[in-house]
Amino acid sequence: MINLAVRDVLHSWSKFVLTGVGLGLLIGVTFSMAGIYRGMVDDGKALLRNSGADIWVVQKDTLGPYAEPSSVRDDVYRGILGLPGVMAAANVTYLTMQVNQGVKDVRVMVVGFEPGQPGEPPYLVAGRQITRGHYEAVADVRTGFAVGDTVRIRRHEYAVVGLTRRMVSSGGDPMLFIPLRDAQEAQFLKDNDAIVSERERTAANPSLNRPGVPGLLEAVQASQTASRSVNAVLVRLQPGWEAEQVAEPIRRWKHLQAYTLAQMEEILIAKLIATSSKQIGMFLVILAVVSAAIVSFIIYTMTLGKIRELAVLKLIGTRNSTIAGMILQQSLGLGLIGFLIGRTAATLWAPFFPKYLLLLPEDALSGLVLIMVICALASLLAIRAALKVDPATAIGG
């Protein structure tokens, strides 16, 4: 029996291939959208994993420090260190800002940490860790900085002494690590003009110039140039302790909020990127519908172009199931070509996306099954038209 699907493809192979390329590019966009979502989830998990913490202690009634602002006193960690099960507790600050890199601005998350404590970048790909208390930085490679470069943050310049990789915020911004004291100054202190103005107002306050209280004015002015706040305290547990065992006493007695790793993952994935995931889901549905419409239209058009051949097949007694199978093969073949081109295209252009694209093999397998189902459904219209062809058309005008 002549395979009409193969014959038709060979007869008009250029049209079939071009259609497959167009469909493949559309499928590639679909894979990329799914990869963006997977990348967002992986960014959030990498952020938590690389922090080296088991518990995040933040301001009460906040979802901080990644989802919303959080501010706690920088001496809180001392009380947490004394709790049973706590191996380490360290202050950390997070500040998203624009920094200049050559001739362009780069959006980064500036992280203030204490060397050797939770919050320090766990590995480097070049250079060394920060060893000085001020004016050194470790940058993620996506910032574009190299070892030896200088970066300006607020009023000071920092020498980049090390590079790390895959250290990003929940939004995908690369991280820039600096000493905690420098980060506190960059985030919480006012600029010089504001400090001078505040000192003048303080000096003019008669309640601070009482003769019986020496040094009160100087103490207040000193407090205006010293930052005592951080965004969170990262807690690392001793082996054998459950995170909730330590987090509950912190919530009850320290009047702070404490989140375990599972709770932070829920905040980042279920809350922080929930809207983005819904948008991506809507795009995926739209792209699936568009793909089905394209396949259906192409297969239907190609079927109408061979009405006489179909009529001849019917006239010589070809069964309807054979004709339907031929059209289905053509539709599935188009879908397979589109899948191969789409998967290849998504892999090739993924490194050029500003967002991290994570293309998982299981997503590719699910995508292949879905594409085959969509193509099979899209062929139904063409099959219906083919089965309605009158055999007399073969000998008609």
C-alpha positions in Angstrom: 0.0 0.0 0.0 1.3 3.4 -0.9 2.0 5.5 2.2 0.4 8.8 1.3 1.9 10.7 4.2 5.5 9.8 3.1 4.6 10.5 -0.6 3.1 13.9 0.2 6.0 14.9 2.4 8.6 13.9 -0.3 6.5 15.8 -2.9 6.4 19.0 -0.9 9.2 18.6 1.5 10.3 22.2 1.5 6.8 23.3 2.7 6.8 20.6 5.3 10.2 21.4 6.6 9.6 25.2 6.8 6.4 24.5 8.7 8.3 22.2 11.1 10.9 25.0 11.6 8.2 27.5 12.4 6.5 25.2 14.7 9.8 24.2 16.3 10.7 27.9 17.1 7.3 28.2 18.7 7.9 25.1 20.7 11.3 26.4 21.6 9.7 29.5 23.1 7.4 27.2 25.1 10.4 25.3 26.5 12.1 28.6 27.3 9.1 29.8 29.3 9.0 26.5 31.3 12.8 26.9 31.8 12.4 30.4 33.1 10.0 29.1 35.8 12.3 26.2 36.7 15.2 28.7 36.8 13.3 31.0 39.2 12.6 28.1 41.5 16.3 27.0 41.3 17.5 30.5 42.0 15.4 30.6 45.2 16.7 27.3 46.4 20.3 28.2 45.5 19.9 31.4 47.5 18.8 29.5 50.6 21.3 26.6 50.1 24.3 28.9 49.6 23.5 31.0 52.7 24.6 28.0 54.8 21.7 28.6 57.3 19.2 26.2 58.9 17.1 29.0 60.5 16.5 32.6 59.4 15.7 35.0 62.3 14.0 38.2 61.1 11.8 41.1 62.3 8.5 39.9 63.9 5.5 39.8 61.6 7.6 40.0 58.4 8.5 37.5 55.6 12.0 38.9 55.3 14.7 39.1 54.5 14.2 38.2 50.8 10.5 38.8 50.5 10.1 42.1 52.4 12.1 44.5 54.5 13.3 43.3 57.9 15.4 45.1 60.5 16.7 43.6 63.8 19.3 44.9 66.2 22.8 43.6 65.5 23.3 42.3 69.1 20.4 39.9 68.9 22.7 37.1 67.7 24.4 36.9 71.1 21.2 35.8 72.8 20.5 33.2 70.0 24.0 31.8 70.4 23.1 30.7 73.9 20.1 28.6 72.9 20.4 24.8 73.0 21.2 23.3 69.6 22.7 26.5 68.0 26.2 25.9 66.6 26.6 29.4 64.9 24.6 32.6 64.6 25.7 35.5 62.4 24.3 38.8 61.3 23.7 39.5 57.6 22.4 42.3 55.5 20.9 42.3 52.0 20.6 45.4 49.8 19.6 45.4 46.1 21.1 48.3 44.2 22.7 49.4 40.9 26.5 49.5 40.7 28.7 50.7 37.9 30.6 48.1 36.0 32.7 49.7 33.2 30.4 51.6 31.0 27.2 50.1 32.2 25.2 49.7 35.4 24.6 46.3 36.9 21.8 45.4 39.3 23.2 43.4 42.2 22.3 42.2 45.6 24.9 43.5 48.1 25.4 41.0 50.9 27.1 42.0 54.2 28.5 39.1 56.1 31.0 38.1 58.7 33.9 35.9 57.4 33.8 32.3 58.5 30.1 32.6 59.5 26.8 31.7 57.8 26.2 34.0 54.9 29.8 33.7 53.5 30.0 32.5 49.9 30.6 28.8 50.2 33.0 28.4 47.3 35.1 30.5 44.9 36.0 30.0 41.2 38.8 32.6 41.3 40.7 34.7 43.8 40.3 34.5 47.6 37.8 35.1 50.3 37.6 38.5 52.1 40.2 38.8 54.8 40.1 42.5 55.7 37.5 44.2 57.7 36.8 46.9 55.1 36.8 47.6 51.4 37.1 44.2 49.9 34.5 42.3 47.9 33.6 38.9 46.4 31.5 39.1 43.3 29.4 36.6 41.3 30.8 36.1 37.8 27.5 37.4 36.3 28.2 40.8 37.6 31.0 41.1 35.0 33.7 42.0 37.5 37.1 40.3 37.5 39.6 39.9 40.3 41.4 43.2 40.7 38.5 45.4 39.6 37.2 48.2 41.8 33.5 48.7 42.5 32.0 51.7 44.1 29.2 51.2 46.7 27.7 54.4 48.1 30.7 56.5 49.4 33.4 53.9 49.2 35.3 51.8 46.7 35.9 48.1 47.1 38.6 45.9 45.6 37.2 42.6 44.1 39.4 39.9 45.6 37.4 36.8 44.6 34.7 35.5 42.2 31.9 33.0 42.9 29.2 31.4 40.7 25.4 30.8 41.0 25.2 33.2 44.0 22.0 35.1 43.0 19.0 36.7 44.7 15.5 35.3 44.4 15.0 37.6 41.4 18.1 36.3 39.7 20.3 39.3 40.5 24.0 38.4 41.0 25.4 38.9 44.5 28.2 41.1 45.6 29.7 40.3 49.1 31.3 42.9 51.3 32.2 43.0 55.1 29.2 43.4 57.4 30.2 46.8 58.8 30.6 48.2 55.4 27.2 46.8 54.3 25.5 48.3 57.4 26.9 51.7 56.6 25.8 51.4 52.9 22.3 50.3 53.8 21.3 52.1 57.0 23.5 55.2 57.4 22.5 58.6 55.9 24.6 60.6 53.5 27.0 63.2 54.8 24.7 66.2 54.2 21.9 64.5 56.1 24.2 63.6 59.0 25.5 67.3 59.3 21.9 68.5 59.2 20.8 66.1 61.9 23.8 67.1 64.1 22.8 70.7 63.8 19.3 70.0 64.9 20.5 67.8 67.7 22.9 70.5 69.0 20.1 73.1 68.9 17.9 70.8 71.2 18.0 72.4 74.7 17.1 69.1 76.4 20.5 67.6 75.2 22.6 70.4 76.7 21.6 70.0 80.3 24.5 71.0 82.7 23.8 68.0 85.0 24.2 65.4 82.2 27.6 65.7 80.6 28.3 63.9 77.4 24.6 63.4 76.5 24.9 65.5 73.3 28.0 63.7 72.2 26.4 60.3 72.8 23.4 61.1 70.7 25.5 62.5 67.9 27.7 59.4 67.9 24.6 57.2 67.6 23.6 59.1 64.5 26.8 57.9 62.7 26.7 54.3 63.9 24.4 51.6 62.4 23.1 48.9 64.8 20.7 47.2 62.5 20.9 44.1 60.2 18.3 42.4 58.0 18.5 38.9 59.5 20.4 36.5 61.7 21.4 33.3 60.1 21.5 30.3 62.4 23.3 27.0 61.9 22.3 24.0 64.1 24.3 21.4 65.8 24.1 17.9 64.4 21.0 16.0 65.6 18.8 19.0 66.2 15.6 19.7 64.3 15.1 23.2 63.1 11.7 23.6 64.6 13.1 22.7 68.0 15.2 25.8 68.0 12.9 28.1 66.0 10.0 27.8 68.4 11.8 29.2 71.5 13.1 32.1 69.3 9.6 33.0 68.3 8.3 32.7 71.9 11.0 34.3 74.0 12.9 36.6 71.6 9.9 38.3 70.1 11.3 37.7 66.6 10.2 35.6 63.6 12.2 32.5 62.9 11.8 30.5 59.7 13.1 27.0 58.9 14.5 26.0 55.5 11.2 24.4 54.5 9.3 27.6 55.5 11.7 29.8 53.6 11.3 27.7 50.5 7.5 28.0 50.8 7.8 31.8 51.1 10.1 32.2 48.1 8.3 29.7 45.8 4.7 29.7 46.9 4.5 33.5 47.7 7.3 35.5 46.1 7.2 34.0 42.6 3.5 32.9 42.7 2.4 35.7 40.3 5.2 35.1 37.9 4.4 31.4 37.8 0.8 32.1 37.0 1.8 34.4 34.2 4.1 31.8 32.8 1.4 29.2 33.1 -1.0 31.4 31.1 1.7 31.9 28.4 2.2 28.1 28.2 -1.5 27.5 27.7 -1.7 30.2 25.0 1.4 28.8 23.2 -0.1 25.3 23.4 -3.4 26.5 21.8 -1.5 28.4 19.1 0.6 25.4 18.3 -2.4 23.2 18.0 -4.1 25.8 15.7 -1.0 25.9 13.5 -0.7 22.1 13.2 -4.4 21.8 12.5 -4.4 24.5 9.8 -1.3 23.1 8.1 -2.5 19.5 8.1 -6.0 20.5 7.0 -4.6 22.6 4.1 -2.3 19.8 3.0 -5.2 17.3 3.1 -7.4 19.5 1.0 -4.5 19.7 -1.6 -4.7 16.0 -2.2 -8.5 15.4 -2.5 -8.1 13.6 -5.8 -5.5 11.2 -4.4 -7.7 10.4 -1.4 -10.6 9.8 -3.7 -8.5 7.3 -5.8 -7.6 5.5 -2.6 -11.2 5.2 -1.6 -12.2 4.1 -5.1 -9.7 1.2 -5.0 -11.1 0.1 -1.6 -8.7 1.6 0.9 -10.2 1.5 4.4 -11.0 4.7 6.2 -8.7 3.7 9.1 -5.7 3.5 6.7 -6.4 7.0 5.4 -6.8 8.4 8.9 -3.6 6.7 9.9 -1.7 8.3 7.0 -2.9 11.8 8.0 -2.1 11.1 11.7 1.4 10.0 10.7 2.0 13.2 8.9 0.7 15.3 11.8 2.9 13.4 14.3 5.9 13.7 12.0 5.4 17.4 11.9 5.2 17.5 15.7 8.4 15.4 16.1 10.3 17.7 13.8 9.0 20.7 15.7 10.0 19.1 19.0 13.6 18.4 17.9 14.0 21.9 16.5 12.4 23.5 19.5 14.5 21.6 22.1 17.7 22.4 20.2 16.8 26.1 19.8 15.9 26.4 23.5 19.3 24.9 24.5 21.2 27.1 22.1 19.7 30.4 23.1 19.4 29.7 26.9 22.9 31.1 27.8 22.0 34.4 26.2 18.9 35.0 28.4 19.3 37.5 31.2 17.3 35.1 33.4 18.6 31.6 34.3 16.9 28.9 32.2 16.8 25.5 33.7 15.9 22.9 31.0 15.2 19.6 32.7 15.1 16.2 30.8 11.8 15.3 32.4 10.3 18.5 31.1 11.5 17.6 27.6 9.9 14.2 27.9 6.6 15.6 29.1 6.8 18.2 26.4 7.2 15.5 23.7 4.2 13.6 25.0 2.1 16.8 25.1 3.2 17.8 21.6 2.3 14.4 20.2 -1.2 14.6 21.9 -1.7 18.1 20.5 -0.7 17.0 17.0 -3.0 14.0 17.2 -5.9 16.1 18.2 -5.1 18.8 15.6 -5.2 16.1 12.9 -8.9 15.3 13.6 -10.2 18.1 11.5 -8.1 17.0 8.5 -9.1 13.3 9.1 -12.8 14.3 9.2 -12.4 16.2 5.8 -10.5 13.2 4.3 -13.2 10.7 5.3 -15.9 12.8 3.7 -14.3 12.7 0.3 -16.5 11.2 -2.4 -14.8 8.4 -4.3 -16.5 9.7 -7.5 -14.2 12.7 -7.3 -11.4 10.5 -8.7 -13.2 10.2 -12.0 -15.0 13.4 -11.9 -14.1 16.7 -13.6 
